[in-house]
Structures are given as structure tokens and as C-alpha cells.
Amino acid sequence: MYQTWDELEAACMGCQKCGLCSGRTNLVFGVGNKKAKILFIGEGPGEQEDLKGEPFVGRSGQLLDKMLDAVGLNRQKNIYIANIVKCRPPQNRDPLPEEQETCIGWLRNQVYLIRPKIIVCLGRIAAMKLIRPDFKITREHGVFTEKNGVWMMATLHPAALLRNPSSKPGAFEDFLKLREKIDELGIPLE
Ligand code: SF4
């Protein structure tokens, strides 16, 4: 494990451990407050994220920012956002299990440095990797479970909400439950 963010980021930026490195414009390491106690984790960069080198930009990122804002969260101030894989899968396909397994060490090191109190999985890929392989996002989103002292919850991926706007109210409920959990645990947001 790297013991500092600078060492970790420098090592990760040159990573060629899996084939996804060949298609990337930018590696997408993560964004946010590295002292935050709330960590959001998506599956991997899309086209806009690859071009910008930042997770959740473009339309799905704007929607995520709006939902965060509604419950007093902000990607620059009080959360950190990362992905299971750091390089864009071609044609935005799901990252393959072997790609996830190869890349997850970087995320584990990020979790080690942040020591989050809450992890929110954005979408089924992250939930299946981090909560349970048989996690069912449509049935189990918004439910908190404690794992190794960290409260974990999954919500629908913002891109899925854009494809299916009727799911937005349910996802917003998840964000309200998140805010309740933040307050219950006494996590400061400023
Ligand atoms: S996806 Fe992860 S493991 Fe694969 S090259 Fe990128 S950083 Fe390395």
C-alpha cells in the first residue's frame, strides 16, 4: 500500500496492468476532498470522463451534482468520487471481471488512505464488486449495510436515471437516506 496520495497517484497514472490502458486519453484517478469521510464509487470512465480525466462529468455528472447538492453534498468540499476501473472501457461496455480485479487494488489503496465512514456505490457494477456479487440494484438500492466498520449503500447509476427518468424519485430517496445516515453518524460536512 502507498502511504501518501502523491505516491499513489504518481504510480497509478502510469498503470498498464490491463488492456484498458491502450484506449485511454486520460486515466481517471478520482476527484474530491481526500479528507472526506464519504466515498462515492462508480464503475468506470465514459467518453467525457476519459477526455477530461475526471469522474462523472457530462450529463450524468450534472445530474449527480444536482442530487448531491440537494442533500448538502459537493464533490469539491465534502465527498470523494472514484471508480472501480480507472480507464475507459471501449464503447462504454461494462468493465470485465478480470479488468475490475486487476484495477481494484488502486481503489483499495484510495479507501485505505481516506478511511471512509460511508461508501455509496453508484450502479450495479460497483455494488456487485463491493457489496455482494449477487447484489440486485433494483431491489436493494437505498439499503445500508455495515461491512468492516464502513456503512455501505448502493443507488442507481446517474446514466441509468437519464435513460429511465421514472427511477429518479427512488434514487432521490436514497440520497435522503444517505443524508440521514451522515447526520446519525455525526459526519461533519464543512
Ligand atoms: S483500468 Fe486500471 S488496471 Fe487497467 S490500465 Fe487502467 S489503471 Fe491500470
Residues whose N, C-alpha, C, O or C-beta is under 5 A from the ligand:
A	BS01	SF4	C12 C15 Q16 K17 C18 L20 C21 V85 K86 C87 T102 C103
